Amino acid sequence: MTFEAEVVFDLVDLLGVVTNGILGGVVARQLRMDLVGFTVLAILSGLGGGILRDTLLQQGFPVALTNPAYLTCSLLGAVLAYFLVFGSRWTFRALFLADCLSVGCWAATGTVKALGAGLAWPPAALLGVVTAVGGGMIRDVSVGRLPAIFGGNTLYATSAVLASGLMALLAGLGHPTWGMAGAIVVSAVVSVPARRFCWRLPGPANLSPSTLRKLRRRPRQGRHEKRG
């Protein structure tokens, strides 16, 4: 990876930490928490996925604890959310776009780190997804909410899966830089229109015998009505 590309990816990475720190603070404001609540939710939201990944990999201390830039950026997000109200349409759009970019970056970073630890590409891609969405999931569980990635969210986890898969593929072909860039682009290309047009994964189906019998009767009823 070239120096310029590494700098860009590092900036997107830290931008994602600040953004998710703010989003954690937004949740804290909704629940009328104090400064401690803002701080904890910002750290969980911005750093939780990476800490969970590094803990599972057991390759030393989590990067979020050894690189002071990560903790600083998450605390910056907490402070911004504590003093500022992010309630306008444009601020949420800006936060959403930054979050989309960071999902792809984090998914790619988690996948590459897992591959470097010796994992095969399926578990590596899984850890990429954990890196991308784990922080938000931990934040939601901490405040007693159903994690958004489990339903009702517009393809957030789906974009992380696609980004991780692309990263694993291109890294295996010897093009990790293209994989990082492609993961960020794929995440944005999937997430932005999904949010705009409210695309969601389908809910559970019902293929019980009674439901199937009803489905078989409907075409017959339609034919009888036409004959009548």
N, C-alpha and C positions, 0 to 999 in steps of 0.2 A: 504494500500500500504506500502510495506517495505521501510526502509530508503534507501537501495541500489537501488531499483527500482525507487524511487523518484529522487534520484541523477542522474540516467541515463536519465530519461525523462526530467529533468531540463536542462541537458547538451545538449540533442538533441534540446530542445526548443530554447535555446540561440544560438546554432549553426545555427539553421534556421534563427534567427534574423540577425546574422552576414552575412549569405549567401544571404539572400534577400536584406540586405543593400548593399552588393556588386553588386547584380543584378540591383538594382536601380541606383547605381553609373555607371554601364556599360551603361545603357540607357542614363544617363546624359553625359557620354563621347561621345556616338554616336551622340548626339545632340549638342555637344560642349558647354555645360553649364559651369558656373563658380562654385566656391566652395559652394555657396548658393544652386545652383541647385542640386549638388551632395548630399548635406545634406538633403534637402527636399525630394528628390526622395528616398533616402535611408531610411528615417524615414517612409515615406508612404508605401514603399514596405515591410519593416520589421515589422512594428507595426500597419499598417492600418487595417488589418483584426481583430486583437484583440481589438483595440479601437472601431471599428464598432460594434463588438459583445457586448462588455461591455456597450456601449451606448444604444443598443437596450434592453439589460437586465435590465438596470436601477438599478443595485445593488451596487451603489457607483461609485467612480472614477475608470476609466480604470486602469487595473494593469500596463499597460505600462507607466503610469504616476506616479504610487506610488512605483514601484520597479525600482530603478536606474539602475539595471543590464540591463534592456531592452533598455533603451535609450542609455546607454553606448555601447552596442553591435551593435546597428544600426549605431551609429556614427563611431564605429570602421570599419564597413563595408564601410561607406562613405569615410573614410580616405584611406583605402586600395585601393578602386577603383579609388580614385583621384590620388594616386601616382604610382599605378601599372597598367599595361595593361593586362587584363585577356583575351588574344586573342588566346592562344594556345589550341589545341584540348584537352590536358590533364587537363588544368585548367577548361575548360568548363565541362568536364566530372565529375570532382570532385565537382564543384558547382551544377551540375545537380543531382548527387547522394545525396548530402547534402540536396538539396531542396526537393527531393522525400521523404527522411526521415522526414523532418520537416512538410511536408504536412500531413502525417499520424499523427504525434504528435499533430499538431495544430487542425486537425479535431477532434481527440479524446478529446483534452482539451476543445475545444469549446462545444462539445456535453455534456461532464460531467458537465461543468459549467452551461449549460442551464438546464440540468436535476436537478441539485442542486437548481436551482432557481424556480423549480416547474413546468417546462414545460413538456408536453408530449413528447414522443420520436420523432414523426415526426418533429415538430418545433425545437426540440433540435438538431436533426441531420442536419437540415437546417442551424442552427447557427454554427454547426461544419464546414460545407462547407464554410460558410461566413468567419469564422476564418482562414481557410486554404488558400482561394484564394482571399479574399477581398483586401489584400494589393496590390497584383499585379494588380488587376482590377482598384483600385483607382490610382495607378501609371500610368497605360496606359491611363486612361481617362485624367489625369492631363497633359499629353504631347500630347493629341489629337490623340491617337491611339485607334483602335478597340481593346478592351481587348482580350487577347489571348484565354481566356477560352470560348469566344463566337464563336470560329471557327478557324481552322487551327492548333490547339494545339493537341498534342498527348495524349489524355485521361487524361489530368491534373485534370480537375474538376471531371471526372469520378472516379479517384482514391480517391479523397476527399469524394465523395458520398459513395463509398464502405467502406472507413475507418470510416466515421461517423456512417453509418448503423451498422457496426460490433461493434463499441463502444457502441452504444445505446442498442444493443441486449445483449452483455455480461454484461454491467452495470446493466441492468434490471434483469439479472440472478444472480447478486451479485458477479461478477468477474471483477471489474474495472481495476485491474492491468493487467489481461490477455487481456482485451479490449484495453488498451493503447498499449501493445506490439503487439497485432494482428493488430491494425490499422496502426502502423508503417510498419510492414511487408507487409501487403496488399498493402499499398501505393507504396512501393518499387517494389513489385512483378508485379504490374500492370503498373507502370510508366516506369520502365527501359526497358522491352521488347517493350512497346508501342513506346518509343523513338527510339529503335534500328530498329524496323521493320516498323516505320511510321504508326502505327495504329491510325486511327481517326474515330470519329463517322460519320455516313453517312450524307450527306447534305439533303436538302428538296426534297421531292418526288413531282411528277406532276401527279395527278390522275384526270385531267380534262377529260371531255367526249371525246374530240378529241384524246387525248393520249390513252385512253382505246380502242377506235375504231382502232387505228393503231396497238395496241398490239394484238387485235383479228384477224386482217388481216394477220399478219405475219405467223402464223401456216398454214393458208389456202394457202398462196402463196408457202410455202415450200412443201405442199402436191402436188400442181399443178406441181411444178418443177420436183418432183420425178416421177410423172406419165408421164410427157413429155419425 
